[in-house]
Amino acid sequence: MASTVRFTREDLLAAAGKLLPDVIAPGLDVLLCGINPGLWSAATGHHFARPGNRFWPALHRSGFTPRQLRPDEQDQLPSYGLGITNLAARATARADELTREELTAGGVILRAKVAEYAPAWLAVLGVTAYRTAFGTATAKVGPQEATLDGVRLWILPNPSGLNAHFTLDRLTEEFARLRTAAAPSARRDVFGRK
């Protein structure tokens, strides 16, 4: 869906509570985990779809993809060793509408996905959501000493435009740190070639 699509307030409100399928495959280099889908994403059916969300620019500028993908190109991510899931499945206008119980339950579901799909790295996009989901008050942005059942963990800043603590340049720096640590396996390079 092109970025020129516009939704009415009613369209977006109708998207509340909708579920967005994961973009996931076994053995990814990095499984990126958002907090939950926003209403714009739920309305389009694509992750990080709201204009102004900095996920796709940061992903490209950090070297994970050879060009900036559009949200409607999300199904190309596994060819680059990447996938997307969410801690909470329910679409909301703002992540702070989620309950502690939803995030904690999402952590249990995420643990099961990690066990099933065995990515090399799990990158959670949102330190506060990670802390809540896993009961870890000390987590900070960056690599974690803890693993999730043997899968290496990295916490990235939330790329939402509502996160004023991180500019696009700072987000890109954090994504690039992960990119360096999670250099693609020998089976593919940054451009998805085998």
PyMOL commands that set and color helices and strands:
alter all, ss='L'
color gray80, all
select helices_A, chain A and resi 9-14+39-44+55-61+71-80+95-97+100-117+127-134+168-181
alter helices_A, ss='H'
color red, helices_A
select strands_A, chain A and resi 30-34+82-86+121-125+142-148+151-156
alter strands_A, ss='S'
color yellow, strands_A
deselect
rebuild
show_as cartoon
